[in-house]
Amino acid sequence: MKKIITIFALIFVSNLSFGQSIFDKLEDMDEVSSVIVNKDAFEILSKFKGPSEDNEAMEVFKMIQDLQELKLFSTENANVSAQMEKMVKSAVKQGNLIELMRVKDKDSRVKIYVKSTKNKDFVSEVLMFIKDKDSKNGTPESVIVSLTGNIDINKMSKLTETFSKDDK
């Protein structure tokens, strides 16, 4: 009987912690700015209709329909920045994320990780960590962006390509 109770307790505790993100405690820190967008917000946004000739906007709306959550955390506190970097490393390890790319530009570092699905065209999670030392005032800034849902890599790539052409 004790074994059965122990098993149920473990299942219950694991289900409670499963819904929690490793980054959730950042929300309560005064030194951290955060933005959390949940599935309901994405569903509402996807219902808005842009101009019919604006294919880019339509692609964005199609892409956000399948998103579950967006979390963005940023800080300029060096100690919190170090904690955030440890959290990202832990999340990568625990979530079996693979490194998609890393970028180094002067004092900036960007690392992007993804969680693959059975279909190679989709990922279920994108995790981005940006660490930047502002050359003007010397304060470090760290940003974590976590995006979960059914994310079509082909659409994301196409949108990125379109927006980068617009910047030129």
Secondary structure, DSSP 8 states (H G I E B T S, - for coil): -HHHHHHHHHHHHHHHHHTS-TTGGGGG-TTEEEEEEEHHHHHHHHH----TT-HHHHHHHHHHTTEEEEEEEEE--HHHHHHHHHHHHHHHHHTT-EEEEEEEETTEEEEEEEEE-SSTTEEEEEEEEEEEE-TTT--EEEEEEEEEEEEEHHHHHHHHHHHHHHH-
